[in-house]
Amino acid sequence: MKTDYITVIGAGFAGCEAAMQIARAGIKCRLYEMKPVRFSPAHKSENFCELVCSNSFKAARPDSAAGLLKNEMEMLGSITVKCAKATAVPAGGALAVNRDDFSAMVTKAVEDEPLIEIIREEMRSIPREGIVIVAAGPLASDSISEDIKKLCGENLSFYDAAAPIVSADSIDMEKAFTQSRYDKGGEDDYINCPMNKAEYEAFHRELIGAESVILHEFEKNKEIYEGCMPIEIMAKRGENTIRFGPMKPVGLTDPRTGHRPWAVLQLRKENKAGTLYNLVGFQTNLKFGEQKRVFSMIPALHDAQFVRYGVMHRNSFLNSPRVLTSYFNMKEHPDIFFAGQITGVEGYMESAAAGIIAGINAVRRFKGEEMLLLPENTMLGALSRYVENTETKNYQPMGAAIGLLPPLGERIRDKHERYSKICAIATESLKEYMQSHEM
């Protein structure tokens, strides 16, 4: 049944962006927000877009992945980027905000929009009529989470246990080799990072002594971590525990020595283009700086660029490649869109970006128009494709990363120069796309 409005569930980063896109298109929006009737364990304020962790929205440089994402969002009329710049506080090269001022400014902007009707009550289920955008966040209430499970089956996870991801071009291949264990599978399915006995022992000492993230009370449920033991906890069980586990060298031969290494970290392709690699079995709760310090002790990763660090915390996200399209709507229920971290994008601005894309495409579906997929060489286009086209077996949340974009057709050794060119191409590509589609 068609309605004369679009429903948005949740007034976080994604929900607010989606609602504003809908209103700008001249369509009525019903925005549901359960605060202050009910708060999640992490939220305290009645305002929208409440920051529960860091007040940083990552790098502001236009030649960085995070900077490019914000620039593209700004081109599409992002309310969160506008408010972030207006409430910014000094943070070096990052865009950081006064969290209370930021949330208050976003809330006022949404409240002042006459086409947005704000309904302060908990939505316990997803409407099955009209166009709906679910932007319930990573801590969605139990009731709506259950309804999402009904729609998506077993494709909803309730924890985020992810290993770090590094860019392929930052791996030292002179200290690594490609081979599948026992030569089963493709020759380049895995990159192997070998260690000798001394290297492994030094790595193990630093790993068991590294500092971990302190969990929130609501994250201290042992069921969250069942089957995904942090590598540092496993390592504390004995010097050889991980050498007989995630770092076992059996079935592998280092071509430099002709022998089996003492220990091996395997890297597995994270995307089809092979520009990103996952550290297999390295789920971790270490602080980001500690991950960089300790994991860079592995010889092949001495200069690795970590495009996403490992995380292990309470979260809810879909196995999006199974259930969503790159337009952020469901494959089986195309009038239902999802946006924000629940789709598998990681970070404040990434969540907001998903809200923008979902809002634009919900409007176009409402009008009976063709939905839009931004160019693959833009950060917004790359994140949209990640949501649908990533391998489903090990799907994990991803933030903005240069490695998501297609490689240049030329080799530029200087990283800053290379990134600058990639970002310039992305910006120009989005401008041309917006002009050709009258956005």
C-alpha positions in Angstrom: 0.0 0.0 0.0 1.4 3.4 -1.0 1.6 6.1 1.6 2.1 9.9 1.1 5.1 9.9 3.3 8.4 7.9 3.9 9.1 6.4 7.3 12.5 6.6 8.9 13.2 4.6 12.1 16.0 6.1 14.2 17.3 9.7 14.5 21.0 8.9 14.6 23.5 10.0 11.9 21.9 7.8 9.2 18.3 8.6 10.1 18.8 12.4 10.2 20.6 12.4 6.9 17.9 10.2 5.3 15.1 12.4 6.7 16.7 15.6 5.4 17.2 14.1 1.9 13.5 13.1 1.9 12.4 16.6 3.0 14.6 18.3 0.5 12.9 16.3 -2.3 9.5 17.8 -1.1 8.2 14.6 0.4 6.8 14.2 3.9 8.8 12.1 6.3 7.8 10.5 9.6 10.9 10.2 11.7 10.6 7.8 14.7 13.0 8.2 17.7 12.6 6.1 20.8 14.5 8.6 23.1 13.5 9.8 25.7 10.8 7.1 26.0 13.6 4.5 26.0 17.4 4.8 25.9 19.9 2.2 24.7 22.6 1.3 27.3 25.0 3.7 25.5 22.8 6.8 25.1 22.0 9.5 27.7 20.9 12.6 25.7 17.5 13.3 24.2 19.2 14.9 21.2 19.7 13.3 17.8 23.1 12.2 16.6 24.4 11.6 20.1 28.1 10.8 20.1 28.7 7.8 22.5 32.4 7.3 21.8 35.0 9.6 20.2 34.1 13.2 19.2 36.3 12.9 16.2 35.1 12.3 12.6 38.6 11.3 11.5 40.9 13.2 9.1 39.8 16.4 7.4 42.5 16.4 4.7 41.0 16.3 1.2 43.6 13.8 0.1 42.6 11.2 2.8 39.8 8.6 2.7 37.9 10.2 5.5 38.4 13.7 4.1 37.2 12.6 0.6 34.1 11.0 2.2 33.1 14.2 4.0 33.7 16.3 0.8 31.4 14.0 -1.2 28.8 14.1 1.5 29.0 17.9 1.6 28.4 18.0 -2.2 25.2 16.0 -1.6 24.0 18.4 1.1 25.0 16.6 4.3 23.5 18.0 7.5 26.0 16.3 9.7 29.1 17.6 7.9 27.6 21.1 8.0 26.9 20.9 11.7 30.3 19.3 12.4 32.2 22.2 10.7 30.0 24.7 12.6 30.8 23.1 16.0 34.4 22.0 15.4 37.1 22.1 18.1 40.9 22.0 17.5 42.0 18.5 16.7 45.1 18.8 14.5 44.3 17.3 11.1 41.0 15.7 12.2 37.5 17.1 12.3 36.4 16.9 15.9 33.4 18.6 17.5 31.9 19.8 20.7 29.6 16.8 21.1 26.7 18.5 22.9 26.7 21.5 20.5 26.9 19.2 17.5 24.0 17.1 18.6 21.9 20.1 19.5 22.5 21.8 16.2 21.6 18.7 14.2 18.4 18.2 16.3 17.3 21.8 15.7 17.9 21.6 12.0 15.7 18.4 11.8 13.1 19.8 14.1 12.9 23.0 12.0 12.2 21.1 8.8 8.4 21.4 8.2 8.1 18.2 6.1 9.6 16.1 8.9 7.2 14.9 11.5 9.1 13.7 14.6 7.5 10.9 16.6 9.1 10.2 20.0 8.2 6.6 20.5 9.7 3.2 20.1 9.0 1.4 16.8 8.8 -2.2 17.8 8.4 -3.5 14.3 9.1 -2.4 10.7 6.0 -1.2 8.8 5.1 -3.4 5.9 3.5 -0.7 3.9 5.0 2.3 2.2 8.7 3.1 1.8 10.6 2.6 5.1 14.3 3.3 6.0 15.5 1.4 9.1 18.3 3.4 10.7 18.1 1.9 14.2 21.8 1.9 14.8 24.2 -0.8 16.1 22.3 -1.0 19.4 18.8 -1.4 18.1 16.2 -2.4 20.7 15.4 -6.0 21.3 12.0 -5.8 19.8 12.9 -4.2 16.5 16.0 -6.5 16.3 13.7 -9.5 16.5 11.6 -8.1 13.7 14.7 -7.5 11.6 15.6 -11.1 12.2 12.2 -12.2 10.9 12.9 -10.3 7.7 16.6 -11.2 7.3 16.7 -14.7 8.8 20.1 -15.6 10.3 21.8 -12.7 8.5 21.9 -10.4 11.6 24.9 -10.5 13.9 24.8 -9.2 17.4 28.5 -8.7 17.9 31.3 -7.1 15.9 34.4 -9.3 16.1 36.7 -8.2 13.3 40.3 -8.6 12.5 42.4 -5.7 11.1 42.5 -5.0 7.4 45.6 -3.7 5.6 46.1 -2.3 2.1 47.7 -4.7 -0.4 50.2 -2.2 -1.6 51.7 -1.8 1.9 52.6 -5.5 2.4 56.3 -6.2 1.9 56.1 -9.0 -0.6 59.8 -9.6 -0.3 59.1 -10.9 3.2 55.9 -12.7 2.3 54.7 -15.4 -0.2 51.5 -16.5 -1.8 50.3 -20.1 -1.2 47.2 -21.9 0.0 47.7 -24.4 2.8 48.7 -27.7 1.3 48.3 -26.0 -2.1 44.5 -26.3 -1.9 42.8 -23.4 -3.6 44.1 -20.6 -5.8 47.8 -19.7 -5.7 47.1 -16.2 -4.6 44.2 -16.8 -2.3 46.4 -16.1 0.7 49.4 -14.0 1.4 51.6 -15.7 4.0 53.7 -13.6 6.4 56.3 -16.0 7.9 58.3 -15.5 11.1 61.3 -17.3 12.5 61.6 -18.5 16.1 63.2 -15.3 17.4 60.7 -13.0 15.5 57.8 -15.0 16.8 59.0 -15.0 20.4 59.5 -11.2 20.4 56.1 -10.7 18.8 54.4 -13.0 21.4 56.0 -11.1 24.3 54.7 -7.8 23.0 51.2 -9.2 22.2 50.5 -10.6 25.6 51.7 -7.3 27.2 49.7 -5.0 25.0 46.9 -2.7 26.3 43.3 -3.6 25.5 40.2 -1.5 25.1 38.0 -1.2 28.3 34.6 -2.6 27.5 31.3 -0.9 28.4 29.2 -2.8 31.0 26.6 -3.9 28.4 29.4 -5.4 26.3 30.7 -7.7 29.0 28.5 -10.6 27.9 30.6 -13.7 27.2 28.1 -14.8 24.6 29.2 -11.9 22.4 32.6 -13.5 22.0 31.7 -17.1 21.6 33.8 -18.6 18.8 35.9 -15.4 18.2 38.5 -15.4 20.9 40.8 -12.3 20.8 44.2 -13.2 19.6 45.8 -11.5 22.6 43.7 -13.6 25.0 44.6 -16.8 23.1 48.3 -15.9 23.2 48.2 -15.7 27.0 47.3 -19.3 27.3 50.8 -20.3 26.3 53.7 -19.4 24.1 52.7 -21.9 21.4 48.9 -21.6 21.5 48.6 -19.3 18.6 51.4 -21.1 16.7 49.2 -24.1 16.8 46.1 -22.0 16.0 45.7 -19.0 13.8 49.5 -18.8 13.1 50.1 -22.5 12.4 52.6 -23.0 9.6 51.6 -26.5 8.6 51.1 -27.1 4.9 53.2 -24.1 3.9 56.7 -23.7 2.6 58.6 -20.5 2.5 60.2 -20.3 -0.9 63.1 -18.2 0.5 64.2 -21.1 2.7 62.6 -24.1 1.2 61.3 -25.0 4.7 58.2 -24.6 6.8 58.3 -21.4 8.8 58.2 -21.3 12.6 54.9 -19.4 12.5 52.8 -17.7 9.8 50.1 -15.1 9.7 47.9 -15.6 6.7 46.2 -12.6 4.9 43.0 -13.2 3.0 41.5 -11.0 0.3 38.9 -8.7 1.7 37.5 -7.5 -1.6 37.3 -8.9 -5.1 39.8 -6.4 -6.5 42.5 -7.7 -4.1 43.4 -4.2 -2.8 42.6 -5.1 0.8 43.6 -8.0 3.0 42.3 -9.4 6.3 44.6 -10.7 9.0 43.1 -14.2 9.4 42.2 -15.2 12.9 43.4 -11.9 14.4 40.2 -10.7 16.0 41.4 -8.4 18.7 40.3 -6.0 21.5 43.7 -4.2 21.6 43.8 -0.4 21.4 44.3 0.8 17.9 47.8 2.2 18.6 48.8 -1.2 20.1 47.5 -3.0 17.1 49.7 -0.9 14.8 52.8 -1.3 17.1 52.5 -5.0 17.7 51.2 -6.3 14.4 53.8 -4.3 12.6 56.4 -6.5 14.2 55.5 -9.2 11.7 58.2 -8.7 9.1 55.9 -8.5 6.0 53.8 -5.9 7.8 56.6 -3.6 9.1 55.2 -0.7 7.0 51.6 -1.9 6.7 48.8 0.6 6.3 45.9 -0.4 8.5 42.7 0.7 6.7 40.6 -0.8 9.5 41.7 -1.9 13.0 40.3 -4.9 14.7 37.3 -4.3 17.0 35.3 -6.5 19.4 32.3 -4.9 20.9 28.5 -5.2 21.1 27.0 -4.4 17.8 24.2 -5.4 15.4 24.8 -5.5 11.7 23.4 -7.3 8.7 25.2 -9.7 6.4 24.4 -7.1 3.9 25.7 -8.8 0.7 23.1 -11.5 1.3 20.1 -9.2 1.9 20.8 -5.7 0.6 21.5 -4.1 -2.8 24.0 -1.4 -3.4 21.0 1.0 -3.2 20.6 0.0 0.4 17.2 -1.6 0.0 16.4 -5.3 0.6 16.5 -7.7 -2.3 13.4 -9.5 -1.1 11.5 -6.5 0.2 12.6 -3.6 -2.0 10.4 -1.0 -0.3 12.5 -1.5 2.9 15.8 0.3 3.1 18.5 0.0 5.8 21.0 2.7 6.6 23.9 3.3 9.0 26.1 1.0 10.9 23.5 -1.8 10.8 24.4 -2.2 7.1 28.1 -2.8 7.8 29.6 0.6 7.4 31.9 1.6 10.3 32.1 5.1 11.7 30.0 8.2 12.3 30.4 9.7 8.9 30.1 6.4 7.1 26.8 5.9 8.9 25.7 9.3 7.8 26.8 8.6 4.3 24.7 5.5 4.1 21.7 7.6 5.3 22.3 10.0 2.4 22.3 7.2 -0.2 19.4 5.4 1.4 17.4 8.7 1.5 18.1 9.6 -2.1 17.1 6.1 -3.3 14.1 5.9 -1.1 12.9 9.2 -2.7 13.5 7.8 -6.2 11.6 4.6 -5.4 8.8 6.6 -3.9 8.6 8.6 -7.2 8.9 5.5 -9.4 12.2 6.6 -10.7 15.4 4.6 -11.3 17.6 4.4 -8.2 21.2 5.7 -8.3 24.5 4.0 -7.8 27.3 6.6 -7.6 30.5 5.9 -9.6 32.8 3.2 -8.2 35.7 5.7 -8.1 33.9 7.8 -5.5 34.0 6.9 -1.8 30.3 6.9 -1.5 30.0 4.6 -4.6 32.7 2.3 -3.2 31.0 2.0 0.2 27.7 1.3 -1.6 29.3 -1.5 -3.6 31.0 -2.9 -0.5 27.6 -3.4 1.1 26.5 -5.7 -1.7 29.5 -7.1 -3.4 31.8 -8.2 -0.6 32.2 -12.0 0.1 29.4 -13.0 2.4 31.2 -15.6 4.5 33.4 -13.2 6.4 31.5 -10.0 6.0 32.5 -7.4 8.5 31.9 -3.6 8.9 34.1 -1.3 6.9 34.9 2.4 7.0 36.1 4.7 4.3 39.5 3.5 2.9 41.4 4.4 -0.2 41.8 0.7 -0.8 38.1 0.5 -1.6 38.6 2.6 -4.7 39.9 1.3 -8.0 43.6 1.5 -8.4 45.1 4.2 -10.7 46.2 3.1 -14.2 49.6 4.5 -13.4 52.1 3.8 -10.6 52.8 6.8 -8.3 55.3 5.8 -5.6 54.7 8.8 -3.3 51.6 7.9 -1.2 50.4 11.5 -0.6 50.7 12.2 -4.3 48.9 9.0 -5.2 46.1 9.7 -2.7 45.7 13.2 -3.8 45.2 12.1 -7.4 42.8 9.4 -6.5 40.7 11.9 -4.4 40.8 14.5 -7.2 39.5 12.0 -9.7 36.7 11.0 -7.2 35.6 14.5 -6.7 35.5 15.3 -10.4 33.6 12.0 -11.1 30.9 12.9 -8.5 30.5 16.4 -10.0 30.0 15.0 -13.4 27.6 12.3 -12.1 25.5 14.9 -10.2 25.3 17.1 -13.3 24.3 14.3 -15.6 21.6 13.1 -13.2 20.4 16.6 -12.2 21.1 16.0 -8.5 
